[in-house]
Amino acid sequence: MKRIIFCTFLKTKSEGQDFQEYPGELGKKIYNEISKQAWKKWLEKQTILINENKLNMSKLEDRKKIEKEMKLFLFHE
């Protein structure tokens, strides 16, 4: 059965994610407020950011940059 949530990114009811994609409290917020469609849009944007900025996801500093961008993209924080 599909899980329907109000997606704060799309501002509409939409299919929620099947499981928590991201760890911690931020992951819980994403799971509860971000739809599958919005998460897909973020993953596309994330790929562009990683490639354009030549980020290395094994480096803590680069992961923090991506997390900051994710918050801006999904929640306008």
Phi and psi in degrees as a GROMACS rama.xvg file:
@    title "Ramachandran Plot"
@    xaxis  label "Phi"
@    yaxis  label "Psi"
@TYPE xy
-74.3437  143.027  LYS-2
-97.1306  117.717  ARG-3
-100.861  130.5  ILE-4
-129.588  166.303  ILE-5
-90.0685  112.488  PHE-6
-81.6265  118.056  CYS-7
-72.1286  -18.1955  THR-8
-79.2428  -48.4258  PHE-9
-86.2757  -14.1609  LEU-10
59.9271  40.6339  LYS-11
-156.769  162.676  THR-12
-73.3229  136.787  LYS-13
-156.148  168.219  SER-14
-68.9172  126.617  GLU-15
-78.687  167.482  GLY-16
-70.6352  154.327  GLN-17
-75.9363  -28.5862  ASP-18
-154.115  166.893  PHE-19
-71.3663  115.17  GLN-20
-80.991  -21.4554  GLU-21
-131.264  143.198  TYR-22
-76.3262  164.545  PRO-23
76.2233  -166.205  GLY-24
-63.5352  -39.1841  GLU-25
-61.7743  -40.006  LEU-26
-61.9869  -39.1443  GLY-27
-64.222  -42.0468  LYS-28
-63.2308  -43.6909  LYS-29
-62.086  -45.8431  ILE-30
-59.0635  -40.3915  TYR-31
-84.0786  -22.634  ASN-32
-121.631  -10.753  GLU-33
-117.188  126.576  ILE-34
-78.0786  168.632  SER-35
-58.3622  -42.4826  LYS-36
-62.9931  -44.6815  GLN-37
-66.8461  -38.8384  ALA-38
-63.2154  -39.2771  TRP-39
-61.7279  -41.991  LYS-40
-61.4671  -40.4672  LYS-41
-63.4115  -44.6067  TRP-42
-59.8153  -37.1132  LEU-43
-65.2756  -44.6122  GLU-44
-64.9999  -40.3528  LYS-45
-60.4392  -43.3526  GLN-46
-60.3165  -43.0959  THR-47
-62.3634  -46.2147  ILE-48
-62.1457  -43.9183  LEU-49
-61.382  -45.1301  ILE-50
-70.5387  -45.9794  ASN-51
-65.408  -36.735  GLU-52
-97.0548  3.1012  ASN-53
50.9448  48.3407  LYS-54
-79.7936  147.733  LEU-55
-113.179  110.549  ASN-56
-71.8473  -4.4282  MET-57
-85.3105  -7.9816  SER-58
-97.51  128.558  LYS-59
-55.9491  -43.2132  LEU-60
-58.4642  -43.394  GLU-61
-70.9936  -35.5242  ASP-62
-65.5757  -36.8044  ARG-63
-65.4591  -38.2589  LYS-64
-61.7011  -44.0272  LYS-65
-66.1943  -40.5664  ILE-66
-62.97  -40.8686  GLU-67
-61.3685  -45.0392  LYS-68
-64.7573  -36.0907  GLU-69
-63.8433  -44.3033  MET-70
-61.6827  -42.9994  LYS-71
-61.9957  -45.5632  LEU-72
-66.6249  -49.6094  PHE-73
-81.7309  -37.1427  LEU-74
-121.753  -1.74935  PHE-75
57.4179  36.5554  HIS-76
